Amino acid sequence: GTLERIAWHKAGIIPAGGFALSVPQAEPVMRILQAEAGRGDAHLEVVSFEDLPAAAADFLAQSGWVNADELTGREPLPLPGRLESVSLNGSLWMIDGSHTPLGAARLRDWLVNAGASRVDLIIGMLADKDAAAYLRELDHPGWRWVLTTLSAPRGLPAEKLRDAYMPQHAQVIVCEDVAAALQLAQTGDAEWIACCGSLRIAAQAREFLGLLGADMAQEARATRALFEGASYLARLR
């Protein structure tokens, strides 16, 4: 839909009487966020992207949810699916659900700073994202893209993802099925395996790697059934 409708749906997470943080947004989006926060008597604070982690940590400390001393001098609190590093069965995995060029650049810089010269990137994206701009940031020597198709109505077919950008350095293979792509990456000699390009592939990777408890796995399956069901698909038409 429109920016305003998307913003309205996103604003549904703002709790009545609560507190919300946002980076600067386009004027129509900010107007919706402010209106929805005001409707629920919630406090909305706008901070720069760079200041967002510190502002979030400060809020958590003021709320008593974490000890302020524990946050001093530390990296931002880790989030599942956002530059999430996992060591499992002798393999190093990076799970990152960002789908923007900036997110791709941060992922690339993290891997480069970690000294990763051989990286397999399992990449799946939704069709409404700027795949070319995202892939361009990950075009690095010694890296291999395993392009796959998300099991989602708006998933971009792997062939179209391949055609979106011709890399100058990275190698490219196409593996339509996400589960098969994850298994393929395990058989290679990469120092890191990165699952990236969408929160959907991040969720599938976390489930594949056994990072979900039984309750969370059940909820994930139920959510997937909801958003891939006939009722939801009918709304997209």
C-alpha beads as a LAMMPS data file, in Angstrom:
LAMMPS data file: protein, C-alpha beads

237 atoms
236 bonds

1 atom types
1 bond types

-500.0 500.0 xlo xhi
-500.0 500.0 ylo yhi
-500.0 500.0 zlo zhi

Masses

1 110.0

Atoms # bond

1 1 1 0.000 0.000 0.000
2 1 1 1.001 3.592 0.665
3 1 1 3.672 4.915 3.004
4 1 1 0.919 6.144 5.303
5 1 1 -0.773 2.736 5.510
6 1 1 2.520 0.954 6.109
7 1 1 3.410 3.488 8.822
8 1 1 0.016 2.999 10.448
9 1 1 0.533 -0.766 10.618
10 1 1 4.063 -0.352 11.990
11 1 1 2.810 2.098 14.613
12 1 1 0.632 -0.660 16.040
13 1 1 3.619 -1.794 18.102
14 1 1 3.635 1.451 20.132
15 1 1 2.177 0.537 23.551
16 1 1 -0.453 2.776 25.118
17 1 1 1.183 4.930 27.775
18 1 1 4.561 3.603 26.678
19 1 1 7.714 4.824 25.007
20 1 1 8.894 4.557 21.390
21 1 1 12.059 5.425 19.516
22 1 1 12.283 6.208 15.811
23 1 1 14.947 7.428 13.445
24 1 1 13.927 10.427 11.294
25 1 1 11.241 9.537 8.760
26 1 1 9.586 11.102 5.750
27 1 1 7.045 13.739 6.764
28 1 1 3.930 11.632 5.983
29 1 1 5.351 8.731 8.012
30 1 1 6.317 10.909 10.968
31 1 1 2.873 12.474 11.000
32 1 1 1.274 9.029 11.319
33 1 1 3.709 7.892 14.037
34 1 1 3.110 11.048 16.066
35 1 1 -0.660 10.738 15.713
36 1 1 -0.695 7.095 16.800
37 1 1 1.623 7.765 19.732
38 1 1 -0.590 10.654 20.822
39 1 1 -3.708 8.527 20.489
40 1 1 -2.323 6.106 23.061
41 1 1 -0.704 8.791 25.231
42 1 1 2.724 7.321 24.449
43 1 1 6.015 9.207 24.290
44 1 1 7.714 9.178 20.877
45 1 1 11.349 10.243 20.667
46 1 1 13.181 10.798 17.370
47 1 1 16.946 10.178 17.332
48 1 1 19.570 9.717 14.641
49 1 1 20.420 6.224 13.421
50 1 1 23.850 6.502 15.046
51 1 1 22.337 7.509 18.407
52 1 1 19.623 4.848 18.356
53 1 1 21.555 2.086 20.233
54 1 1 22.618 4.486 22.999
55 1 1 19.103 5.898 23.331
56 1 1 17.634 2.393 23.525
57 1 1 20.183 1.352 26.165
58 1 1 19.446 4.491 28.180
59 1 1 15.725 3.774 28.090
60 1 1 16.268 0.157 29.166
61 1 1 18.409 1.312 32.072
62 1 1 15.888 3.975 33.171
63 1 1 13.113 1.401 33.016
64 1 1 15.029 -0.901 35.326
65 1 1 15.034 -3.732 32.785
66 1 1 18.841 -3.873 32.772
67 1 1 21.523 -2.581 35.108
68 1 1 22.962 0.698 33.833
69 1 1 26.446 -0.370 34.944
70 1 1 26.231 -3.431 32.712
71 1 1 25.650 -1.245 29.654
72 1 1 28.555 1.159 30.206
73 1 1 31.152 0.810 27.483
74 1 1 29.462 -2.184 25.918
75 1 1 28.347 -2.829 22.377
76 1 1 24.630 -2.360 21.602
77 1 1 22.426 -5.144 22.907
78 1 1 22.444 -8.064 20.446
79 1 1 19.246 -8.779 18.564
80 1 1 18.288 -12.146 17.043
81 1 1 18.628 -11.966 13.293
82 1 1 20.605 -8.703 13.268
83 1 1 24.354 -9.284 12.876
84 1 1 23.830 -12.393 14.995
85 1 1 26.945 -14.578 15.050
86 1 1 26.616 -18.265 15.913
87 1 1 29.248 -20.984 16.268
88 1 1 27.744 -24.394 15.624
89 1 1 29.314 -27.757 14.831
90 1 1 32.589 -26.166 13.838
91 1 1 30.991 -23.600 11.515
92 1 1 30.702 -19.862 12.011
93 1 1 27.336 -18.435 10.996
94 1 1 26.179 -14.855 10.610
95 1 1 22.422 -14.207 10.511
96 1 1 21.331 -10.784 9.354
97 1 1 17.797 -9.832 8.304
98 1 1 18.571 -6.355 7.000
99 1 1 17.512 -5.756 3.395
100 1 1 18.851 -2.260 2.642
101 1 1 22.177 -1.181 1.091
102 1 1 23.195 0.319 4.451
103 1 1 22.447 -2.977 6.172
104 1 1 24.471 -4.858 3.557
105 1 1 27.388 -2.462 4.035
106 1 1 27.319 -3.003 7.799
107 1 1 27.271 -6.771 7.284
108 1 1 30.190 -6.549 4.833
109 1 1 32.225 -4.375 7.187
110 1 1 31.552 -6.737 10.106
111 1 1 32.763 -9.745 8.127
112 1 1 35.807 -7.907 6.764
113 1 1 36.760 -6.725 10.247
114 1 1 36.381 -10.306 11.461
115 1 1 39.049 -11.280 8.919
116 1 1 36.715 -13.437 6.845
117 1 1 38.325 -13.982 3.446
118 1 1 36.117 -16.905 2.368
119 1 1 32.410 -16.301 2.940
120 1 1 29.319 -18.051 1.637
121 1 1 26.344 -15.682 1.643
122 1 1 22.925 -17.306 1.390
123 1 1 20.843 -14.451 0.047
124 1 1 17.078 -14.311 -0.347
125 1 1 15.056 -11.132 -0.827
126 1 1 11.511 -9.906 -1.284
127 1 1 10.531 -8.572 -4.698
128 1 1 9.870 -5.010 -3.491
129 1 1 13.434 -4.444 -2.244
130 1 1 16.323 -2.852 -4.160
131 1 1 18.201 -6.081 -4.820
132 1 1 20.840 -4.486 -7.051
133 1 1 21.848 -1.888 -4.464
134 1 1 21.905 -4.523 -1.721
135 1 1 24.039 -6.991 -3.695
136 1 1 26.468 -4.304 -4.814
137 1 1 27.589 -3.791 -1.212
138 1 1 28.418 -7.493 -0.855
139 1 1 30.499 -7.844 -4.035
140 1 1 33.769 -8.839 -2.357
141 1 1 36.700 -10.996 -3.550
142 1 1 36.685 -14.537 -2.179
143 1 1 32.981 -14.437 -1.339
144 1 1 30.342 -16.677 -2.883
145 1 1 26.668 -15.811 -3.225
146 1 1 24.185 -18.652 -2.894
147 1 1 21.049 -17.001 -4.261
148 1 1 17.763 -18.558 -3.244
149 1 1 14.005 -17.980 -3.389
150 1 1 12.164 -17.140 -0.186
151 1 1 9.113 -19.245 0.601
152 1 1 6.904 -16.171 0.637
153 1 1 4.303 -14.716 -1.740
154 1 1 6.526 -11.713 -2.414
155 1 1 9.756 -13.706 -2.602
156 1 1 12.005 -12.677 -5.490
157 1 1 12.826 -15.714 -7.664
158 1 1 16.497 -16.646 -7.422
159 1 1 17.009 -16.176 -11.175
160 1 1 15.706 -12.608 -11.009
161 1 1 17.909 -11.976 -7.985
162 1 1 20.868 -13.195 -10.042
163 1 1 19.902 -10.904 -12.929
164 1 1 19.540 -7.855 -10.662
165 1 1 23.293 -7.287 -10.376
166 1 1 26.363 -8.747 -12.085
167 1 1 29.164 -9.000 -9.509
168 1 1 32.724 -7.996 -10.326
169 1 1 34.349 -10.154 -7.641
170 1 1 31.944 -12.554 -5.930
171 1 1 31.093 -15.964 -7.347
172 1 1 27.414 -16.777 -7.868
173 1 1 25.399 -19.969 -7.733
174 1 1 21.619 -20.364 -7.689
175 1 1 19.852 -22.729 -5.317
176 1 1 16.081 -22.310 -5.446
177 1 1 15.211 -23.952 -2.117
178 1 1 16.293 -22.183 1.093
179 1 1 16.762 -25.411 3.067
180 1 1 18.896 -26.857 0.264
181 1 1 20.959 -23.640 0.168
182 1 1 21.586 -23.867 3.913
183 1 1 22.696 -27.484 3.590
184 1 1 24.882 -26.671 0.576
185 1 1 26.730 -23.974 2.494
186 1 1 27.577 -26.465 5.234
187 1 1 29.507 -28.605 2.763
188 1 1 31.824 -25.813 1.598
189 1 1 35.108 -24.530 3.002
190 1 1 33.935 -21.003 3.851
191 1 1 35.203 -19.416 7.058
192 1 1 31.800 -17.803 7.586
193 1 1 28.317 -18.637 6.335
194 1 1 26.077 -15.556 6.225
195 1 1 22.294 -15.811 5.830
196 1 1 21.015 -12.422 4.758
197 1 1 18.721 -10.237 2.649
198 1 1 15.458 -10.592 4.549
199 1 1 14.044 -11.223 8.001
200 1 1 12.339 -14.244 6.464
201 1 1 15.613 -15.940 5.583
202 1 1 16.974 -14.956 8.989
203 1 1 14.003 -16.684 10.611
204 1 1 14.455 -19.811 8.496
205 1 1 18.169 -19.904 9.293
206 1 1 17.534 -19.634 13.041
207 1 1 15.036 -22.474 12.824
208 1 1 17.417 -24.564 10.666
209 1 1 20.235 -24.082 13.171
210 1 1 18.060 -25.118 16.106
211 1 1 18.120 -21.703 17.771
212 1 1 14.394 -21.789 18.530
213 1 1 12.846 -23.516 21.509
214 1 1 9.851 -25.782 21.002
215 1 1 7.332 -23.025 21.770
216 1 1 9.020 -20.516 19.459
217 1 1 9.292 -23.083 16.666
218 1 1 5.578 -23.814 16.973
219 1 1 4.789 -20.090 16.852
220 1 1 7.036 -19.668 13.812
221 1 1 5.177 -22.396 11.948
222 1 1 1.817 -20.887 12.886
223 1 1 2.915 -17.426 11.755
224 1 1 4.210 -18.800 8.478
225 1 1 0.919 -20.602 7.867
226 1 1 -0.975 -17.371 8.526
227 1 1 1.037 -15.206 6.152
228 1 1 1.205 -17.845 3.444
229 1 1 -2.472 -18.812 3.764
230 1 1 -5.288 -18.175 1.316
231 1 1 -6.899 -15.408 3.385
232 1 1 -3.723 -13.335 3.528
233 1 1 -2.854 -13.960 -0.116
234 1 1 -6.297 -12.743 -1.151
235 1 1 -5.576 -9.378 0.486
236 1 1 -2.475 -8.941 -1.639
237 1 1 -4.455 -9.116 -4.868

Bonds

1 1 1 2
2 1 2 3
3 1 3 4
4 1 4 5
5 1 5 6
6 1 6 7
7 1 7 8
8 1 8 9
9 1 9 10
10 1 10 11
11 1 11 12
12 1 12 13
13 1 13 14
14 1 14 15
15 1 15 16
16 1 16 17
17 1 17 18
18 1 18 19
19 1 19 20
20 1 20 21
21 1 21 22
22 1 22 23
23 1 23 24
24 1 24 25
25 1 25 26
26 1 26 27
27 1 27 28
28 1 28 29
29 1 29 30
30 1 30 31
31 1 31 32
32 1 32 33
33 1 33 34
34 1 34 35
35 1 35 36
36 1 36 37
37 1 37 38
38 1 38 39
39 1 39 40
40 1 40 41
41 1 41 42
42 1 42 43
43 1 43 44
44 1 44 45
45 1 45 46
46 1 46 47
47 1 47 48
48 1 48 49
49 1 49 50
50 1 50 51
51 1 51 52
52 1 52 53
53 1 53 54
54 1 54 55
55 1 55 56
56 1 56 57
57 1 57 58
58 1 58 59
59 1 59 60
60 1 60 61
61 1 61 62
62 1 62 63
63 1 63 64
64 1 64 65
65 1 65 66
66 1 66 67
67 1 67 68
68 1 68 69
69 1 69 70
70 1 70 71
71 1 71 72
72 1 72 73
73 1 73 74
74 1 74 75
75 1 75 76
76 1 76 77
77 1 77 78
78 1 78 79
79 1 79 80
80 1 80 81
81 1 81 82
82 1 82 83
83 1 83 84
84 1 84 85
85 1 85 86
86 1 86 87
87 1 87 88
88 1 88 89
89 1 89 90
90 1 90 91
91 1 91 92
92 1 92 93
93 1 93 94
94 1 94 95
95 1 95 96
96 1 96 97
97 1 97 98
98 1 98 99
99 1 99 100
100 1 100 101
101 1 101 102
102 1 102 103
103 1 103 104
104 1 104 105
105 1 105 106
106 1 106 107
107 1 107 108
108 1 108 109
109 1 109 110
110 1 110 111
111 1 111 112
112 1 112 113
113 1 113 114
114 1 114 115
115 1 115 116
116 1 116 117
117 1 117 118
118 1 118 119
119 1 119 120
120 1 120 121
121 1 121 122
122 1 122 123
123 1 123 124
124 1 124 125
125 1 125 126
126 1 126 127
127 1 127 128
128 1 128 129
129 1 129 130
130 1 130 131
131 1 131 132
132 1 132 133
133 1 133 134
134 1 134 135
135 1 135 136
136 1 136 137
137 1 137 138
138 1 138 139
139 1 139 140
140 1 140 141
141 1 141 142
142 1 142 143
143 1 143 144
144 1 144 145
145 1 145 146
146 1 146 147
147 1 147 148
148 1 148 149
149 1 149 150
150 1 150 151
151 1 151 152
152 1 152 153
153 1 153 154
154 1 154 155
155 1 155 156
156 1 156 157
157 1 157 158
158 1 158 159
159 1 159 160
160 1 160 161
161 1 161 162
162 1 162 163
163 1 163 164
164 1 164 165
165 1 165 166
166 1 166 167
167 1 167 168
168 1 168 169
169 1 169 170
170 1 170 171
171 1 171 172
172 1 172 173
173 1 173 174
174 1 174 175
175 1 175 176
176 1 176 177
177 1 177 178
178 1 178 179
179 1 179 180
180 1 180 181
181 1 181 182
182 1 182 183
183 1 183 184
184 1 184 185
185 1 185 186
186 1 186 187
187 1 187 188
188 1 188 189
189 1 189 190
190 1 190 191
191 1 191 192
192 1 192 193
193 1 193 194
194 1 194 195
195 1 195 196
196 1 196 197
197 1 197 198
198 1 198 199
199 1 199 200
200 1 200 201
201 1 201 202
202 1 202 203
203 1 203 204
204 1 204 205
205 1 205 206
206 1 206 207
207 1 207 208
208 1 208 209
209 1 209 210
210 1 210 211
211 1 211 212
212 1 212 213
213 1 213 214
214 1 214 215
215 1 215 216
216 1 216 217
217 1 217 218
218 1 218 219
219 1 219 220
220 1 220 221
221 1 221 222
222 1 222 223
223 1 223 224
224 1 224 225
225 1 225 226
226 1 226 227
227 1 227 228
228 1 228 229
229 1 229 230
230 1 230 231
231 1 231 232
232 1 232 233
233 1 233 234
234 1 234 235
235 1 235 236
236 1 236 237
